Amino acid sequence: RHELGDAARQDVTLADAARAQADAQATLADQRARSLQSRWLARYPGLPLPPAQASSAELATVSPDEVQARLSQHPQWVAAERRVLALRAQARQAHAERQPDPVVGVQYGRERSGAERVLGVSVSWPIGAEVRSSQAQAQWAEAESAQAELEDLRRSLRADLDRWWAEASHSRASAQASEHALEQTELAEQALRRGQALGQVSANEVLQMQRQLIDQRQVAAQARVTAWLASLRWSLESGQSWPQPPADGAGTAQR
């Protein structure tokens, strides 16, 4: 346009500045991606790097109806459940020890300068103290409290997984809508360029549509990034990215 006398030198300068700004943003995005990869490897050393983009199949592999099965494998759930089992075992032991064990003693001796042998047997039956019963009750109370916390954790994890599923589903639908809008904008831009070639459309109309196309491409790209992040978060939170436990033989050998 500047060579044809249809644009001022200032417009060319602004276009060069916009292109330089876009190049700088691309460089920053690449540096940020490398930094995030380093943070991922440091935080999850057992997991591979996520794919460059998430496909719709990844999101569809686990439905909300299967969340309950995922909950039983969640690390927080497993740790809390094992704590409950340990506390219940301690409570059962404390309950069994409310009554002290009887003690049997055997004595052997000699009297009358060793002429007589003496054999004595003693039995003591301790009376259970209140402190043992109170300790057992305290242990059961702690176990019941841990069980209640486990149920609260289950509800919290279920709510979180439902939320991540909803965000992943909504962001994917938004990305698909943005892609459809981008396709329509590209078709409109192509139609205007054909009209310009036939002399039916002005250059300004084509340039304006091309600006809209660039904006729509940016919107679609951002929507894809949002959908990818939401899908990756769902994959991580739902357990799809968790490393599988070793086989029984391998685990026994390692122990």
Beta strands, then each sheet from edge to edge (+ up, - down):
strand 1: 103-111
strand 2: 116-124
sheet 1: 1+ 2-
end
